[in-house]
Amino acid sequence: MKNLIYIVVAMLLFSCEKDEVLSDVPSIEFKSIAPATAQEYIDDIIISISYSDANGDLGENSSGISEYFCDNFELYNDSDLVSVSSSFWEKYEVNSLYSDAYVIELFGNQSLYIGPTIIGETPYYPNVIFPFTNGTTYKTGVLEFSCNLYIDALSSANFSFLSGGDGERTIDCRMDSNMVWLNNPYTDTTYLSATYMENQWFSLKLVCDISNNRWELFINNISIGSFFNPVNRISSVNFKTESSDDFYIDDVCCKYKKDKHNLFVKDSRNDIEYKFRIPQLAPNNNSIAIEGNFNITINGSGITDSTASQKVNYAIYVKDRAGNKSNTITTSSITIQQ
């Protein structure tokens, strides 16, 4: 099948008072596929499906970087509390011994100190988070997180990615004795490990291709490797102090690029999945129920084996802008012949 597809959309808009209750998760239904017999490389295959979506966020117009943030802490004063001085950072309240993090100068540059603070005789431990978009959990797209870290020879560091407001951790990053480990938070399975240099700044970057579940680690801009993450979603990064942790971070940056693909068609003969984009179906900032029909045109599909004719059907699903996946439908079979 060639990577060319046309989508013709017929759409109806309904108010929220519509009697029939629609789901925020999009739903699709197979209607028809034609022709019953297609001439190889000549005849177009037309698939008709219907869809419904309660909040109207099916379809996408923008595919560029939708969020970019970088904090080098140079606009802060010494001893500023980061969650008080910035609208981007939050203190993560777990218990009374966790506290905010201070901005301090290190080697002439402002940085964020993640280490214990003694008040009286009681140690308090910084625990701060950076929510990527007001707590939104990303389920598709590519998120790139990077920062510079400074860790003393006798100290350690750690941070975690969170997958939602309930504190569920996506992945733990632990640094100690010149080693970095990326671990599953619940099984202690190590996905990747690498080395870093103590007593000097180094860069760490994690590129999370959530759409394809491919997470890649870079140390000083050198790729260490990639892995599959069972908890394949992300909402924020959490820097905290545990045990011997005592470290500094700087140049904390993240950028997120939406996945432009929201329609997925899999060929039953070879399991190749083709990805396409449905244009936005409802106006921006309008939560309105929508229903309608798609006509998907596949141009001139060929036979994939050495026979003169071949049966084929297609499995199809869609995703909305929040990353919600619809049900998967399977078309009836047609014949492609020479």
Buried (B, 14 or more C-beta within 10 A) or exposed (E): BEEEBEBEBEBEBBEEEEEEEBEBBBBBEBBEBEEEEBEBEEBBBBBBBBBBBBBBBBBBEEEEEEBEEEBBBEEBEEEBBBBEBBEEBBBBEEEEEBBBBBBBBBEEBBBBBBBBBEEEEEEBBBBBBBBBBEEBBBBBBBBBBBBBBBBBEEBBBBBBBBBBEEEBBBBBBBBBEEEBBBBBBEEEEEBBBBEBEBEEBBBBBBBBBBBEBBBBBBBEEEEBEBBEBEBBBBBBBBBBBEEEBBBBBBBBBBBBBBBBBBBBBBBBBEEEEBBBBBEBBBEEEEEBBBBBBBBBEBBBBEBBEEEEEBEBBBBBBBBBBBBBBBEEBEBEEBEBEE
